[in-house]
Amino acid sequence: MTPFTERVIGIIRSIPEGKVMTYGQIARLAGSPRGARQVVRILHAMGSKYKLPWHRVVNAKGEIAIADDEGAELQSFLLQAEGVRVSADRLVSLEQYQAAMEENA
């Protein structure tokens, strides 16, 4: 496993309940500001294996980015169960719910 992958996994694990982070935010914190797509791949490939709170990761606009309706509904349900308000168009207020994490996380 690469150091970047290890950092991404650690950052995702550290997202507090009731908060979200963006793919790009995670990539920056892990040391690769342009690595948002790699974060997507890591989350997809390793989310289950490492029991990552995948539902706490949204895109840069605060949108649930899962394309299939079933997955998007599950993410919305899990976020709402943690107290995160998700709008009808699957948006989360980053201003209200984005986790503020240090650059050396």
N, CA, C and O atoms as CSV, one atom per row, in Angstrom:
chain,resi,resn,atom,element,x,y,z
A,1,MET,N,N,0.844,-1.177,0.000
A,1,MET,CA,C,0.000,0.000,0.000
A,1,MET,C,C,0.893,1.246,0.000
A,1,MET,O,O,1.872,1.311,0.744
A,2,THR,N,N,0.561,2.216,-0.820
A,2,THR,CA,C,1.372,3.432,-0.907
A,2,THR,C,C,1.139,4.323,0.315
A,2,THR,O,O,0.103,4.230,0.973
A,3,PRO,N,N,2.110,5.184,0.609
A,3,PRO,CA,C,1.911,6.125,1.719
A,3,PRO,C,C,0.678,7.016,1.509
A,3,PRO,O,O,-0.032,7.321,2.467
A,4,PHE,N,N,0.424,7.432,0.269
A,4,PHE,CA,C,-0.754,8.249,-0.019
A,4,PHE,C,C,-2.020,7.487,0.339
A,4,PHE,O,O,-2.908,8.036,0.991
A,5,THR,N,N,-2.112,6.234,-0.076
A,5,THR,CA,C,-3.280,5.410,0.228
A,5,THR,C,C,-3.460,5.273,1.731
A,5,THR,O,O,-4.580,5.387,2.231
A,6,GLU,N,N,-2.384,5.034,2.455
A,6,GLU,CA,C,-2.459,4.918,3.914
A,6,GLU,C,C,-2.976,6.199,4.540
A,6,GLU,O,O,-3.799,6.163,5.454
A,7,ARG,N,N,-2.486,7.352,4.040
A,7,ARG,CA,C,-2.938,8.637,4.577
A,7,ARG,C,C,-4.419,8.860,4.280
A,7,ARG,O,O,-5.163,9.329,5.140
A,8,VAL,N,N,-4.844,8.525,3.064
A,8,VAL,CA,C,-6.253,8.681,2.686
A,8,VAL,C,C,-7.141,7.850,3.613
A,8,VAL,O,O,-8.148,8.346,4.117
A,9,ILE,N,N,-6.776,6.605,3.835
A,9,ILE,CA,C,-7.556,5.727,4.717
A,9,ILE,C,C,-7.629,6.314,6.121
A,9,ILE,O,O,-8.696,6.330,6.733
A,10,GLY,N,N,-6.501,6.794,6.631
A,10,GLY,CA,C,-6.482,7.393,7.965
A,10,GLY,C,C,-7.353,8.636,8.066
A,10,GLY,O,O,-8.038,8.840,9.068
A,11,ILE,N,N,-7.327,9.462,7.035
A,11,ILE,CA,C,-8.135,10.689,7.035
A,11,ILE,C,C,-9.619,10.340,7.000
A,11,ILE,O,O,-10.405,10.902,7.762
A,12,ILE,N,N,-10.005,9.425,6.131
A,12,ILE,CA,C,-11.417,9.045,6.036
A,12,ILE,C,C,-11.896,8.452,7.356
A,12,ILE,O,O,-13.000,8.749,7.812
A,13,ARG,N,N,-11.071,7.623,7.961
A,13,ARG,CA,C,-11.444,7.043,9.262
A,13,ARG,C,C,-11.650,8.112,10.325
A,13,ARG,O,O,-12.428,7.921,11.260
A,14,SER,N,N,-10.955,9.238,10.184
A,14,SER,CA,C,-11.000,10.269,11.221
A,14,SER,C,C,-12.125,11.284,11.033
A,14,SER,O,O,-12.275,12.184,11.859
A,15,ILE,N,N,-12.918,11.165,9.970
A,15,ILE,CA,C,-14.024,12.101,9.776
A,15,ILE,C,C,-15.044,11.858,10.890
A,15,ILE,O,O,-15.567,10.751,11.024
A,16,PRO,N,N,-15.325,12.886,11.685
A,16,PRO,CA,C,-16.252,12.696,12.804
A,16,PRO,C,C,-17.685,12.410,12.348
A,16,PRO,O,O,-18.104,12.841,11.274
A,17,GLU,N,N,-18.402,11.701,13.155
A,17,GLU,CA,C,-19.823,11.462,12.898
A,17,GLU,C,C,-20.533,12.809,12.790
A,17,GLU,O,O,-20.279,13.720,13.579
A,18,GLY,N,N,-21.421,12.925,11.811
A,18,GLY,CA,C,-22.160,14.164,11.617
A,18,GLY,C,C,-21.414,15.209,10.809
A,18,GLY,O,O,-21.876,16.343,10.687
A,19,LYS,N,N,-20.265,14.842,10.255
A,19,LYS,CA,C,-19.462,15.743,9.433
A,19,LYS,C,C,-19.172,15.067,8.091
A,19,LYS,O,O,-19.298,13.850,7.954
A,20,VAL,N,N,-18.785,15.875,7.112
A,20,VAL,CA,C,-18.390,15.345,5.805
A,20,VAL,C,C,-17.077,15.982,5.384
A,20,VAL,O,O,-16.672,17.016,5.915
A,21,MET,N,N,-16.425,15.355,4.429
A,21,MET,CA,C,-15.251,15.923,3.769
A,21,MET,C,C,-15.430,15.699,2.279
A,21,MET,O,O,-16.184,14.824,1.854
A,22,THR,N,N,-14.722,16.505,1.486
A,22,THR,CA,C,-14.779,16.324,0.038
A,22,THR,C,C,-13.606,15.456,-0.410
A,22,THR,O,O,-12.603,15.318,0.289
A,23,TYR,N,N,-13.768,14.879,-1.596
A,23,TYR,CA,C,-12.686,14.071,-2.164
A,23,TYR,C,C,-11.410,14.909,-2.288
A,23,TYR,O,O,-10.320,14.448,-1.950
A,24,GLY,N,N,-11.558,16.135,-2.773
A,24,GLY,CA,C,-10.409,17.020,-2.944
A,24,GLY,C,C,-9.762,17.413,-1.637
A,24,GLY,O,O,-8.538,17.498,-1.546
A,25,GLN,N,N,-10.571,17.653,-0.628
A,25,GLN,CA,C,-10.058,17.995,0.699
A,25,GLN,C,C,-9.213,16.849,1.247
A,25,GLN,O,O,-8.133,17.069,1.794
A,26,ILE,N,N,-9.710,15.640,1.095
A,26,ILE,CA,C,-8.972,14.458,1.559
A,26,ILE,C,C,-7.658,14.330,0.794
A,26,ILE,O,O,-6.616,14.058,1.389
A,27,ALA,N,N,-7.705,14.525,-0.516
A,27,ALA,CA,C,-6.490,14.428,-1.339
A,27,ALA,C,C,-5.447,15.454,-0.893
A,27,ALA,O,O,-4.269,15.124,-0.756
A,28,ARG,N,N,-5.881,16.702,-0.666
A,28,ARG,CA,C,-4.952,17.752,-0.218
A,28,ARG,C,C,-4.317,17.378,1.118
A,28,ARG,O,O,-3.104,17.488,1.295
A,29,LEU,N,N,-5.153,16.936,2.051
A,29,LEU,CA,C,-4.638,16.568,3.370
A,29,LEU,C,C,-3.674,15.384,3.304
A,29,LEU,O,O,-2.759,15.265,4.119
A,30,ALA,N,N,-3.893,14.520,2.328
A,30,ALA,CA,C,-3.038,13.341,2.174
A,30,ALA,C,C,-1.768,13.650,1.377
A,30,ALA,O,O,-0.907,12.786,1.217
A,31,GLY,N,N,-1.656,14.893,0.875
A,31,GLY,CA,C,-0.432,15.299,0.209
A,31,GLY,C,C,-0.476,15.342,-1.306
A,31,GLY,O,O,0.563,15.506,-1.946
A,32,SER,N,N,-1.655,15.200,-1.895
A,32,SER,CA,C,-1.776,15.243,-3.355
A,32,SER,C,C,-2.973,16.113,-3.740
A,32,SER,O,O,-4.077,15.604,-3.935
A,33,PRO,N,N,-2.753,17.425,-3.849
A,33,PRO,CA,C,-3.860,18.350,-4.096
A,33,PRO,C,C,-4.702,18.032,-5.333
A,33,PRO,O,O,-5.867,18.423,-5.404
A,34,ARG,N,N,-4.132,17.338,-6.288
A,34,ARG,CA,C,-4.874,17.006,-7.505
A,34,ARG,C,C,-5.313,15.539,-7.516
A,34,ARG,O,O,-5.628,14.998,-8.576
A,35,GLY,N,N,-5.337,14.905,-6.370
A,35,GLY,CA,C,-5.608,13.478,-6.276
A,35,GLY,C,C,-7.024,13.078,-5.913
A,35,GLY,O,O,-7.234,11.983,-5.391
A,36,ALA,N,N,-8.005,13.938,-6.174
A,36,ALA,CA,C,-9.388,13.622,-5.780
A,36,ALA,C,C,-9.887,12.334,-6.426
A,36,ALA,O,O,-10.547,11.527,-5.772
A,37,ARG,N,N,-9.578,12.139,-7.702
A,37,ARG,CA,C,-10.027,10.904,-8.374
A,37,ARG,C,C,-9.392,9.666,-7.767
A,37,ARG,O,O,-10.011,8.604,-7.715
A,38,GLN,N,N,-8.158,9.805,-7.309
A,38,GLN,CA,C,-7.502,8.670,-6.655
A,38,GLN,C,C,-8.193,8.357,-5.331
A,38,GLN,O,O,-8.300,7.192,-4.950
A,39,VAL,N,N,-8.660,9.381,-4.631
A,39,VAL,CA,C,-9.407,9.164,-3.388
A,39,VAL,C,C,-10.677,8.366,-3.702
A,39,VAL,O,O,-11.039,7.449,-2.964
A,40,VAL,N,N,-11.347,8.719,-4.799
A,40,VAL,CA,C,-12.541,7.972,-5.216
A,40,VAL,C,C,-12.190,6.501,-5.410
A,40,VAL,O,O,-12.899,5.618,-4.927
A,41,ARG,N,N,-11.105,6.244,-6.113
A,41,ARG,CA,C,-10.698,4.850,-6.386
A,41,ARG,C,C,-10.361,4.101,-5.094
A,41,ARG,O,O,-10.757,2.949,-4.915
A,42,ILE,N,N,-9.642,4.753,-4.213
A,42,ILE,CA,C,-9.279,4.124,-2.940
A,42,ILE,C,C,-10.536,3.801,-2.138
A,42,ILE,O,O,-10.671,2.706,-1.593
A,43,LEU,N,N,-11.437,4.747,-2.073
A,43,LEU,CA,C,-12.678,4.546,-1.321
A,43,LEU,C,C,-13.484,3.397,-1.912
A,43,LEU,O,O,-14.031,2.570,-1.182
A,44,HIS,N,N,-13.553,3.350,-3.241
A,44,HIS,CA,C,-14.297,2.280,-3.906
A,44,HIS,C,C,-13.641,0.914,-3.679
A,44,HIS,O,O,-14.322,-0.072,-3.395
A,45,ALA,N,N,-12.331,0.868,-3.806
A,45,ALA,CA,C,-11.613,-0.410,-3.711
A,45,ALA,C,C,-11.421,-0.901,-2.285
A,45,ALA,O,O,-11.377,-2.108,-2.050
A,46,MET,N,N,-11.308,0.007,-1.338
A,46,MET,CA,C,-10.922,-0.396,0.012
A,46,MET,C,C,-11.930,-0.024,1.093
A,46,MET,O,O,-11.714,-0.324,2.267
A,47,GLY,N,N,-13.019,0.619,0.715
A,47,GLY,CA,C,-14.001,1.066,1.693
A,47,GLY,C,C,-14.529,-0.041,2.572
A,47,GLY,O,O,-14.580,0.099,3.794
A,48,SER,N,N,-14.920,-1.137,1.961
A,48,SER,CA,C,-15.469,-2.260,2.732
A,48,SER,C,C,-14.397,-2.960,3.547
A,48,SER,O,O,-14.596,-3.261,4.724
A,49,LYS,N,N,-13.263,-3.217,2.916
A,49,LYS,CA,C,-12.180,-3.952,3.575
A,49,LYS,C,C,-11.736,-3.263,4.871
A,49,LYS,O,O,-11.473,-3.921,5.877
A,50,TYR,N,N,-11.659,-1.929,4.828
A,50,TYR,CA,C,-11.184,-1.178,5.986
A,50,TYR,C,C,-12.318,-0.545,6.793
A,50,TYR,O,O,-12.075,0.250,7.701
A,51,LYS,N,N,-13.565,-0.906,6.453
A,51,LYS,CA,C,-14.744,-0.403,7.153
A,51,LYS,C,C,-14.721,1.122,7.273
A,51,LYS,O,O,-14.914,1.683,8.352
A,52,LEU,N,N,-14.479,1.769,6.139
A,52,LEU,CA,C,-14.399,3.224,6.109
A,52,LEU,C,C,-15.793,3.845,6.115
A,52,LEU,O,O,-16.720,3.284,5.532
A,53,PRO,N,N,-15.949,4.983,6.758
A,53,PRO,CA,C,-17.235,5.683,6.740
A,53,PRO,C,C,-17.408,6.432,5.405
A,53,PRO,O,O,-17.417,7.662,5.361
A,54,TRP,N,N,-17.542,5.671,4.349
A,54,TRP,CA,C,-17.601,6.182,2.971
A,54,TRP,C,C,-18.706,7.215,2.788
A,54,TRP,O,O,-18.589,8.126,1.968
A,55,HIS,N,N,-19.778,7.064,3.557
A,55,HIS,CA,C,-20.927,7.950,3.387
A,55,HIS,C,C,-20.621,9.385,3.792
A,55,HIS,O,O,-21.400,10.285,3.481
A,56,ARG,N,N,-19.510,9.620,4.473
A,56,ARG,CA,C,-19.142,10.965,4.922
A,56,ARG,C,C,-18.311,11.724,3.887
A,56,ARG,O,O,-17.798,12.806,4.174
A,57,VAL,N,N,-18.177,11.163,2.686
A,57,VAL,CA,C,-17.387,11.806,1.641
A,57,VAL,C,C,-18.311,12.242,0.506
A,57,VAL,O,O,-19.074,11.441,-0.035
A,58,VAL,N,N,-18.227,13.529,0.157
A,58,VAL,CA,C,-19.064,14.113,-0.891
A,58,VAL,C,C,-18.174,14.858,-1.884
A,58,VAL,O,O,-16.973,15.009,-1.660
A,59,ASN,N,N,-18.768,15.321,-2.975
A,59,ASN,CA,C,-17.950,16.042,-3.950
A,59,ASN,C,C,-17.750,17.501,-3.526
A,59,ASN,O,O,-18.239,17.926,-2.479
A,60,ALA,N,N,-17.038,18.245,-4.337
A,60,ALA,CA,C,-16.649,19.622,-3.995
A,60,ALA,C,C,-17.833,20.569,-3.835
A,60,ALA,O,O,-17.706,21.614,-3.198
A,61,LYS,N,N,-18.973,20.217,-4.402
A,61,LYS,CA,C,-20.167,21.049,-4.282
A,61,LYS,C,C,-21.026,20.639,-3.085
A,61,LYS,O,O,-22.040,21.274,-2.793
A,62,GLY,N,N,-20.613,19.572,-2.395
A,62,GLY,CA,C,-21.402,19.055,-1.285
A,62,GLY,C,C,-22.448,18.059,-1.736
A,62,GLY,O,O,-23.345,17.701,-0.972
A,63,GLU,N,N,-22.334,17.608,-2.981
A,63,GLU,CA,C,-23.310,16.670,-3.534
A,63,GLU,C,C,-22.928,15.227,-3.249
A,63,GLU,O,O,-21.750,14.875,-3.190
A,64,ILE,N,N,-23.932,14.420,-3.077
A,64,ILE,CA,C,-23.715,12.975,-3.063
A,64,ILE,C,C,-23.384,12.604,-4.500
A,64,ILE,O,O,-24.175,12.849,-5.410
A,65,ALA,N,N,-22.221,12.016,-4.698
A,65,ALA,CA,C,-21.715,11.797,-6.054
A,65,ALA,C,C,-22.000,10.400,-6.598
A,65,ALA,O,O,-21.641,10.107,-7.738
A,66,ILE,N,N,-22.624,9.548,-5.828
A,66,ILE,CA,C,-22.912,8.190,-6.287
A,66,ILE,C,C,-23.969,8.259,-7.385
A,66,ILE,O,O,-25.016,8.882,-7.209
A,67,ALA,N,N,-23.693,7.625,-8.501
A,67,ALA,CA,C,-24.575,7.719,-9.665
A,67,ALA,C,C,-25.854,6.896,-9.517
A,67,ALA,O,O,-26.931,7.349,-9.906
A,68,ASP,N,N,-25.741,5.698,-8.961
A,68,ASP,CA,C,-26.944,4.860,-8.882
A,68,ASP,C,C,-27.829,5.309,-7.719
A,68,ASP,O,O,-27.345,5.660,-6.643
A,69,ASP,N,N,-29.131,5.285,-7.967
A,69,ASP,CA,C,-30.096,5.787,-6.987
A,69,ASP,C,C,-30.039,5.046,-5.659
A,69,ASP,O,O,-30.139,5.664,-4.599
A,70,GLU,N,N,-29.879,3.734,-5.707
A,70,GLU,CA,C,-29.858,2.949,-4.471
A,70,GLU,C,C,-28.687,3.355,-3.576
A,70,GLU,O,O,-28.856,3.541,-2.370
A,71,GLY,N,N,-27.509,3.492,-4.165
A,71,GLY,CA,C,-26.330,3.898,-3.399
A,71,GLY,C,C,-26.449,5.310,-2.864
A,71,GLY,O,O,-26.070,5.588,-1.726
A,72,ALA,N,N,-26.980,6.207,-3.695
A,72,ALA,CA,C,-27.165,7.597,-3.275
A,72,ALA,C,C,-28.181,7.695,-2.138
A,72,ALA,O,O,-27.995,8.468,-1.199
A,73,GLU,N,N,-29.249,6.914,-2.225
A,73,GLU,CA,C,-30.251,6.912,-1.156
A,73,GLU,C,C,-29.663,6.372,0.144
A,73,GLU,O,O,-29.956,6.888,1.223
A,74,LEU,N,N,-28.835,5.337,0.041
A,74,LEU,CA,C,-28.195,4.781,1.233
A,74,LEU,C,C,-27.276,5.818,1.872
A,74,LEU,O,O,-27.290,5.991,3.091
A,75,GLN,N,N,-26.471,6.514,1.050
A,75,GLN,CA,C,-25.586,7.539,1.591
A,75,GLN,C,C,-26.399,8.639,2.264
A,75,GLN,O,O,-26.057,9.083,3.360
A,76,SER,N,N,-27.457,9.073,1.622
A,76,SER,CA,C,-28.323,10.105,2.187
A,76,SER,C,C,-28.905,9.639,3.525
A,76,SER,O,O,-28.902,10.393,4.498
A,77,PHE,N,N,-29.395,8.419,3.577
A,77,PHE,CA,C,-29.967,7.861,4.803
A,77,PHE,C,C,-28.929,7.820,5.927
A,77,PHE,O,O,-29.221,8.218,7.055
A,78,LEU,N,N,-27.716,7.340,5.623
A,78,LEU,CA,C,-26.675,7.232,6.647
A,78,LEU,C,C,-26.253,8.602,7.162
A,78,LEU,O,O,-26.017,8.773,8.358
A,79,LEU,N,N,-26.156,9.580,6.262
A,79,LEU,CA,C,-25.809,10.931,6.694
A,79,LEU,C,C,-26.905,11.516,7.583
A,79,LEU,O,O,-26.622,12.094,8.632
A,80,GLN,N,N,-28.146,11.361,7.158
A,80,GLN,CA,C,-29.252,11.894,7.938
A,80,GLN,C,C,-29.340,11.228,9.313
A,80,GLN,O,O,-29.709,11.873,10.295
A,81,ALA,N,N,-29.004,9.949,9.382
A,81,ALA,CA,C,-29.012,9.238,10.658
A,81,ALA,C,C,-27.974,9.821,11.628
A,81,ALA,O,O,-28.094,9.663,12.843
A,82,GLU,N,N,-26.957,10.495,11.080
A,82,GLU,CA,C,-25.929,11.137,11.903
A,82,GLU,C,C,-26.240,12.623,12.144
A,82,GLU,O,O,-25.437,13.342,12.738
A,83,GLY,N,N,-27.402,13.070,11.683
A,83,GLY,CA,C,-27.790,14.448,11.905
A,83,GLY,C,C,-27.421,15.418,10.803
A,83,GLY,O,O,-27.590,16.626,10.967
A,84,VAL,N,N,-26.922,14.918,9.684
A,84,VAL,CA,C,-26.558,15.770,8.552
A,84,VAL,C,C,-27.795,15.966,7.677
A,84,VAL,O,O,-28.409,14.993,7.237
A,85,ARG,N,N,-28.155,17.207,7.431
A,85,ARG,CA,C,-29.305,17.501,6.583
A,85,ARG,C,C,-28.891,17.352,5.119
A,85,ARG,O,O,-27.918,17.957,4.668
A,86,VAL,N,N,-29.649,16.535,4.388
A,86,VAL,CA,C,-29.412,16.331,2.957
A,86,VAL,C,C,-30.658,16.833,2.238
A,86,VAL,O,O,-31.770,16.388,2.524
A,87,SER,N,N,-30.468,17.763,1.302
A,87,SER,CA,C,-31.609,18.336,0.583
A,87,SER,C,C,-32.185,17.331,-0.411
A,87,SER,O,O,-31.596,16.279,-0.660
A,88,ALA,N,N,-33.330,17.665,-0.968
A,88,ALA,CA,C,-34.001,16.791,-1.933
A,88,ALA,C,C,-33.139,16.547,-3.163
A,88,ALA,O,O,-33.242,15.496,-3.796
A,89,ASP,N,N,-32.285,17.515,-3.508
A,89,ASP,CA,C,-31.401,17.314,-4.658
A,89,ASP,C,C,-30.030,16.778,-4.238
A,89,ASP,O,O,-29.037,16.939,-4.949
A,90,ARG,N,N,-30.001,16.136,-3.063
A,90,ARG,CA,C,-28.829,15.406,-2.553
A,90,ARG,C,C,-27.628,16.300,-2.268
A,90,ARG,O,O,-26.485,15.917,-2.516
A,91,LEU,N,N,-27.892,17.473,-1.753
A,91,LEU,CA,C,-26.836,18.405,-1.379
A,91,LEU,C,C,-26.700,18.492,0.139
A,91,LEU,O,O,-27.683,18.458,0.879
A,92,VAL,N,N,-25.446,18.606,0.574
A,92,VAL,CA,C,-25.118,18.802,1.978
A,92,VAL,C,C,-24.467,20.177,2.072
A,92,VAL,O,O,-23.634,20.516,1.232
A,93,SER,N,N,-24.823,20.966,3.061
A,93,SER,CA,C,-24.200,22.273,3.258
A,93,SER,C,C,-22.783,22.086,3.784
A,93,SER,O,O,-22.579,21.693,4.933
A,94,LEU,N,N,-21.808,22.373,2.927
A,94,LEU,CA,C,-20.419,22.256,3.367
A,94,LEU,C,C,-20.117,23.285,4.453
A,94,LEU,O,O,-19.342,23.016,5.370
A,95,GLU,N,N,-20.721,24.440,4.349
A,95,GLU,CA,C,-20.518,25.488,5.349
A,95,GLU,C,C,-20.899,24.990,6.746
A,95,GLU,O,O,-20.254,25.330,7.738
A,96,GLN,N,N,-21.944,24.188,6.801
A,96,GLN,CA,C,-22.437,23.706,8.086
A,96,GLN,C,C,-21.803,22.388,8.532
A,96,GLN,O,O,-21.547,22.202,9.721
A,97,TYR,N,N,-21.548,21.480,7.601
A,97,TYR,CA,C,-21.168,20.110,7.984
A,97,TYR,C,C,-19.750,19.681,7.618
A,97,TYR,O,O,-19.335,18.586,7.997
A,98,GLN,N,N,-18.994,20.503,6.897
A,98,GLN,CA,C,-17.658,20.075,6.487
A,98,GLN,C,C,-16.721,20.032,7.681
A,98,GLN,O,O,-16.645,20.984,8.459
A,99,ALA,N,N,-16.010,18.926,7.821
A,99,ALA,CA,C,-15.051,18.765,8.899
A,99,ALA,C,C,-13.828,19.631,8.605
A,99,ALA,O,O,-13.294,19.603,7.496
A,100,ALA,N,N,-13.401,20.377,9.573
A,100,ALA,CA,C,-12.193,21.191,9.440
A,100,ALA,C,C,-11.039,20.395,10.035
A,100,ALA,O,O,-10.973,20.189,11.247
A,101,MET,N,N,-10.150,19.959,9.190
A,101,MET,CA,C,-9.051,19.121,9.659
A,101,MET,C,C,-7.735,19.816,9.349
A,101,MET,O,O,-7.648,20.597,8.401
A,102,GLU,N,N,-6.735,19.539,10.130
A,102,GLU,CA,C,-5.426,20.150,9.960
A,102,GLU,C,C,-4.705,19.564,8.748
A,102,GLU,O,O,-4.942,18.416,8.372
A,103,GLU,N,N,-3.844,20.342,8.151
A,103,GLU,CA,C,-3.087,19.908,6.970
A,103,GLU,C,C,-2.151,18.743,7.269
A,103,GLU,O,O,-1.791,18.005,6.352
A,104,ASN,N,N,-1.752,18.558,8.509
A,104,ASN,CA,C,-0.838,17.457,8.834
A,104,ASN,C,C,-1.575,16.257,9.422
A,104,ASN,O,O,-1.011,15.495,10.208
A,105,ALA,N,N,-2.822,16.099,9.040
A,105,ALA,CA,C,-3.644,14.998,9.578
A,105,ALA,C,C,-3.086,13.658,9.194
A,105,ALA,O,O,-3.650,12.627,9.562
